[in-house]
Amino acid sequence: MSDRPIPTLLDMTPGNPVYQADPHVVLDDLRNRCPAHEDPVSGSLMLTRYEDVRGVVNNRDLWRDPAKGSGGGLMQQRFQDQVDAGVQRTHITSILTLDDPDHSRIRHPLAQALYARVAKFRPQVEQLVDDALDALEGETEFDLMERYCVPIPIDAIARILGVDKSRLAEFRTWSEGVIQGLNPFRNAQQTAVMETAAEQLRAYFTEAMAARRADPRDDLISDMVKLQAEGADLDDGEMRLNLEALLVGGNLTTTDLIGNAVRNLLLNPAELAKLRADPGIISAVVEESLRFEPPIDITGRIASSETEIAGCPVKAGKSLMVSLRAANRDPEVFDDPHRFDVSRKHRSHVAFGGGAHICIGAPLARLEAAVALGKLFERFPNLRLARPDETPAWRTMPFFRGMATLPVVV
């Protein structure tokens, strides 16, 4: 066995230049040498094999709420120190990290309303994408992230929520600020930005919910206050918090899905040629993009009882950290996993997690990505990277992977 140290959670962040350049240099090493191990930074059992990761995210007996963890490393202790036992959990965290019965109680009406909206939303996504493309007409070079990948998801979720166009710029700023809540290593300045953005979002949604009760519109906020009035068991604080979470989740991750997919198609012209030859394979292109370069690195669970996972004894309260990114490139499951192949034989990836906590926004993200990618390459058939030999400008947000800029030439 190698005497090199086992990579820790800190080695799986942009603070490690090797990981920033190519996460799989670190993840392949970790999966090969120690696919299940105690991580000293997070205090978690870290898992990187597909079967282990999929087993954990699909296991409905495990807890999602990290506040239920016990002991552990520095990150777990920092989280525990921030938990206010005097505040109701459903008023400070969304369904992302809630457990049953609260998780199901809140998620069910939200999913009911959201999925009904998404099912009839394709024409509006197409219009949003066409508008974004029209704004690029006549330009020869631009930053695709700023001009295309960022505005489309935020405009789409804002349209579903019923946000006025005049408030979109504010929403982009607020959502970028609130996303720092998912950064366990945020500094004081980032925390201040997060808290200010959260306060402004709370004020907006409080006002919007009251307005929809008085004058319903054709939007998700109206749907939710209507469901509440008809007996859905959730209070205003829970509804507001989870609408905010939809806004945040509908921004960053879908932006990165689209941007990463464009970049990988441009870097793999043979795969892009397949899409050009048959636009009907766009769903397969989206799924391979999610497998190959997912927006999110990791997710977690908490053991609800004494058990065994990946051959390791696990005590109740033990934190489990799983690498979605490593699982999606496991050679035991995916042939030639480091090859971007839109014709790949289907095998379910774990980019959206799984089980009861599978990403509630997955159908919307898939829809936006399919429309945005298909129309982009139709409108700009000669699209190419402006500076293909330069180091990609990856953002530095821990546990998320996407580009800060993506200069292209049309």
C-alpha positions, 0 to 999 in steps of 0.5 A: 500500500502507498504511504501517501496520505489519504485525501481528505475533504479539504483535498476535494475542494478548489483550495487544492489546485490539483482537484480544481484542475481535475477532480478525478485525479484525487477521486480516482486515487481515493476510490482505488486506495480507500473507497470507504474511510473515516475523513478527519475533516468532516468526521464522516465515513467518506464513500466513493464507489458507485454501489456504496453511494447509490445505496446510501442516497436511496436508503430511506432509513438514513437521516438527512438532517446533519443536526442529528449527527454526533461527534466527528471532525471539525466541519461537523463540530462547526455545524453543531455549534451553529444549530439553535435548539430553540428554533423550529428546524422547519423554520431554518432549513428547507426540505433539502436537509429535513427528515420525515415526517416534516420532509414529506409533509412539506415536500408533497404539496411543493412537488405537486404544484411544481411538477404541474407547472413544469409539465406545461412550462416548455413553451415558456422555456423555449421563449426565454432561450430564444430571447437570450439567443436573440440578444446575442445576434450580431456578436462574434465573441462573448462570455456564454456564462454571463450572457446565456447560462446564468440568466436562463435558469434564474429567469425560468424559476423566476417565471414559475414563481411569478417574479416581475421582470423588473426584479430579476437583477435583484433575484440574481444577486440575492440567490448568489448570496444565499447560496453561500449557506451551502458553503461550510468554509465561508468567511465572515464577509460571505456570511454577511452577504448571505444574511443580507440576501436571505433577509431581502428574500424573506421580505420579498416572499412574505410580501408576495404571499400576502399579495397572492392571497388577495389577488391570485396569479398564474404562478407557483406562489399562488398555487402554494397559498391556494394549497395551504388554504385548502388544507396543506399542512405547512405554515407561512415560514415553511412555505417561504423558506422552501420557495427561497430554496427553489430559487437558489437551487434553480439558479446555480446548479442548472447554470453549471449543468448548461455551461459544463455541457456546452464546454464538454460538447465543444471539447468533444466534436465527435459527440457534438456531431452526433447531436447535430446529426440527430437533435432527438438525442438531446435527452441522452446528451443531458444525462451524459453531461450530468454523469460526466461533469455534474454540478454538485460534488457531494451529499450526506446522510446520518446513520439513524441506527447502528448498521454496516455500510461498505463493510464498515461498522457504523454507529447511530449518529455517524455522518456519511459523506458520499461523492456523487462525482466519484460514483459517476466515474466508477469504472466498475459501472461505467465503461471508459468512465472518463470519456464523454460519450453521448451514445453511452448505454444508459446506466443511472447516474447519481447527479441528482442524489436519490431516494426520498431526497432526490432533487425536487428540481430535476425535471425542470433542470433537465427541461432547461438544459435540453432546450438551452443546448438544443437551441444554442447549437441550432442558432450558432452551428459554428460555436467554438471555444474562444481560448481552448488552450487556456486553463478553464476559469472554474469557480471556487465554490466548494462542492460545486463545479462550474465555470466563472466564465466561458468565452466562445466565438460564433 
